[in-house]
Amino acid sequence: MGASHSKSDASDEKVFQNETHVSFSPDIVNHLSDRSEVPETTPERQLILDAHIRERIRHELEHLKREDENIRREIEHALERENLDRESSMAGEAPQGDSTVGDVKTSVSLLGDLEEIRTKIEKYQLNRRAPEFPEVEVSALAVAECYKYNKDSPLQCWPEVTQFRASVDRLEQVSLALPSLRSVFLSTLVQQYFQSL
């Protein structure tokens, strides 16, 4: 009994053979091997590396800006020398009788002339602003003050405007040499009004 029972157990046992071959792709194998070889950086180390990289980039940018500024200065100096050479050669080329080419002025003399013209214009403007006509000036200031205090209701300033127009009309009748003083004084009035705001 015992012997027959063990023989039947041996015949019931089945062994399965693997018919398919298991293989991994080279990408997976490389990925797993690379991951095991290279240790991961810690967050602290990564922050230190990032800060170091940022610092190097900042230094490089500063260096490039300095180089750019030096190159710009060199170009400006070269152009300035070239312009001065050209001006001096043009001034020296003219014969004594020819005044068109020989009268070429240098930058320094042109700047001096411009400054002289600017001072003359300022003197003219000051003389022009001088109160030659006090009645008109007073009425213009009255209109400007009225507009300043009555911003919401400018129609309340009609008496001052009428007085200003009358003073300008009297002035035009007195001096017929100046064709349109009203427009000049109206523009002055507008300027004073906006300056008072």
C-alpha positions as CSV (number, residue, x, y, z in Angstrom):
1,M,0.0,0.0,0.0
2,G,2.5,2.4,0.9
3,A,4.6,1.7,-2.2
4,S,1.9,2.1,-4.6
5,H,0.8,5.4,-3.1
6,S,4.2,6.9,-3.5
7,K,4.5,5.9,-7.1
8,S,1.2,7.6,-8.0
9,D,2.5,10.9,-6.4
10,A,5.6,10.8,-8.6
11,S,3.5,10.4,-11.7
12,D,1.2,13.4,-10.8
13,E,4.2,15.8,-10.5
14,K,4.6,18.1,-13.5
15,V,7.6,20.4,-14.3
16,F,7.0,23.4,-16.6
17,Q,9.9,24.6,-18.8
18,N,10.2,28.3,-19.7
19,E,9.8,28.5,-23.4
20,T,10.3,32.3,-23.7
21,H,13.6,33.9,-23.1
22,V,13.5,37.0,-20.7
23,S,15.7,39.9,-21.8
24,F,15.9,43.5,-20.9
25,S,16.5,46.3,-23.4
26,P,20.0,47.9,-23.4
27,D,18.4,51.3,-22.5
28,I,16.9,49.9,-19.3
29,V,20.2,48.1,-18.4
30,N,22.2,51.4,-19.0
31,H,19.8,53.4,-17.0
32,L,19.9,51.1,-14.1
33,S,23.7,50.8,-14.2
34,D,24.2,54.6,-14.6
35,R,21.9,55.3,-11.7
36,S,23.8,52.9,-9.5
37,E,27.2,54.4,-10.4
38,V,26.4,58.1,-10.0
39,P,25.4,59.1,-6.6
40,E,22.6,61.7,-6.4
41,T,23.5,65.2,-5.2
42,T,21.9,66.3,-2.0
43,P,19.7,69.4,-2.0
44,E,22.3,71.3,0.0
45,R,25.0,70.5,-2.5
46,Q,22.7,71.4,-5.4
47,L,22.1,74.8,-3.8
48,I,25.8,75.4,-3.4
49,L,26.4,74.4,-7.0
50,D,23.6,76.7,-8.3
51,A,25.0,79.6,-6.2
52,H,28.5,79.0,-7.6
53,I,27.2,78.9,-11.2
54,R,25.2,82.1,-10.7
55,E,28.2,83.8,-9.2
56,R,30.4,82.8,-12.2
57,I,27.7,84.0,-14.6
58,R,27.5,87.3,-12.8
59,H,31.3,87.8,-12.9
60,E,31.3,87.0,-16.6
61,L,28.5,89.5,-17.3
62,E,30.4,92.2,-15.4
63,H,33.6,91.4,-17.3
64,L,31.7,91.6,-20.6
65,K,30.1,94.9,-19.6
66,R,33.5,96.3,-18.7
67,E,34.9,95.2,-22.1
68,D,31.9,96.7,-23.9
69,E,32.4,100.0,-22.1
70,N,36.1,100.0,-22.9
71,I,35.4,99.3,-26.6
72,R,32.8,102.0,-26.7
73,R,35.2,104.5,-25.2
74,E,37.9,103.6,-27.7
75,I,35.5,104.0,-30.6
76,E,34.4,107.4,-29.3
77,H,38.0,108.6,-28.9
78,A,38.9,107.3,-32.4
79,L,35.9,109.1,-33.9
80,E,36.7,112.2,-32.0
81,R,40.3,112.1,-33.2
82,E,39.2,111.4,-36.8
83,N,36.7,114.4,-36.7
84,L,39.4,116.7,-35.3
85,D,41.9,115.6,-37.9
86,R,39.3,116.1,-40.7
87,E,38.4,119.6,-39.4
88,S,42.0,120.6,-39.1
89,S,42.8,119.3,-42.6
90,M,39.7,121.1,-44.1
91,A,40.7,124.3,-42.4
92,G,44.3,124.0,-43.7
93,E,43.3,123.1,-47.3
94,A,41.7,126.4,-48.2
95,P,43.8,129.0,-50.1
96,Q,43.9,132.5,-48.6
97,G,41.4,133.9,-51.1
98,D,38.8,131.2,-50.7
99,S,36.8,131.8,-47.5
100,T,34.2,128.9,-47.8
101,V,36.5,126.0,-47.1
102,G,39.0,127.8,-44.9
103,D,36.3,129.0,-42.6
104,V,35.5,125.6,-41.3
105,K,35.3,125.8,-37.6
106,T,36.3,123.3,-35.0
107,S,33.9,121.8,-32.5
108,V,35.2,124.0,-29.7
109,S,34.7,127.2,-31.6
110,L,31.2,126.1,-32.7
111,L,30.3,125.3,-29.1
112,G,31.5,128.8,-28.2
113,D,29.3,130.4,-30.9
114,L,26.3,128.3,-29.8
115,E,26.8,129.5,-26.2
116,E,27.0,133.1,-27.4
117,I,23.8,132.7,-29.4
118,R,22.1,131.1,-26.5
119,T,23.0,134.0,-24.2
120,K,21.7,136.5,-26.8
121,I,18.4,134.6,-27.0
122,E,18.0,134.5,-23.2
123,K,18.6,138.3,-23.1
124,Y,16.0,138.8,-25.8
125,Q,13.5,136.6,-24.0
126,L,14.1,138.6,-20.7
127,N,13.7,141.9,-22.6
128,R,10.5,140.6,-24.2
129,R,9.1,139.5,-20.9
130,A,9.8,142.9,-19.3
131,P,6.6,144.7,-18.4
132,E,6.6,147.3,-21.2
133,F,2.8,147.4,-21.1
134,P,1.8,147.3,-17.4
135,E,-1.9,147.6,-18.1
136,V,-1.9,144.5,-20.2
137,E,0.4,142.6,-17.8
138,V,-1.9,143.4,-14.9
139,S,-5.0,142.3,-16.7
140,A,-3.4,139.2,-17.9
141,L,-2.3,138.3,-14.4
142,A,-5.9,139.0,-13.2
143,V,-7.3,136.6,-15.8
144,A,-4.8,133.9,-14.8
145,E,-5.6,134.3,-11.1
146,C,-9.3,134.2,-11.8
147,Y,-8.9,131.0,-13.8
148,K,-6.7,129.6,-11.1
149,Y,-9.4,130.1,-8.4
150,N,-12.4,129.2,-10.5
151,K,-11.2,126.0,-12.1
152,D,-14.7,124.5,-12.0
153,S,-16.5,127.6,-13.3
154,P,-14.3,129.5,-15.6
155,L,-17.2,131.5,-17.0
156,Q,-17.1,133.6,-13.9
157,C,-13.9,135.2,-15.2
158,W,-15.6,137.0,-18.1
159,P,-15.2,140.5,-16.6
160,E,-11.4,139.9,-16.3
161,V,-11.2,138.5,-19.8
162,T,-13.2,141.5,-21.2
163,Q,-10.9,143.9,-19.4
164,F,-7.8,142.1,-20.8
165,R,-9.2,142.2,-24.4
166,A,-9.9,145.9,-24.0
167,S,-6.4,146.6,-22.8
168,V,-4.9,144.7,-25.7
169,D,-7.1,146.6,-28.1
170,R,-5.9,149.9,-26.7
171,L,-2.4,148.7,-27.0
172,E,-2.9,147.7,-30.7
173,Q,-4.4,151.1,-31.5
174,V,-1.4,152.8,-29.9
175,S,1.3,150.8,-31.7
176,L,0.1,149.9,-35.2
177,A,3.7,148.7,-36.0
178,L,3.0,145.5,-34.2
179,P,0.3,143.7,-36.2
180,S,-1.1,141.2,-33.7
181,L,-0.3,141.8,-30.1
182,R,-3.5,140.1,-29.0
183,S,-2.1,136.7,-30.1
184,V,1.2,137.3,-28.4
185,F,-0.4,138.3,-25.2
186,L,-3.0,135.5,-25.4
187,S,-0.2,133.0,-25.7
188,T,1.6,134.7,-22.8
189,L,-1.6,134.5,-20.8
190,V,-2.0,130.8,-21.6
191,Q,1.6,130.2,-20.5
192,Q,1.1,132.0,-17.3
193,Y,-2.1,130.1,-16.6
194,F,-0.5,126.7,-17.0
195,Q,2.6,127.8,-15.0
196,S,0.4,128.9,-12.2
197,L,-1.3,125.4,-12.0
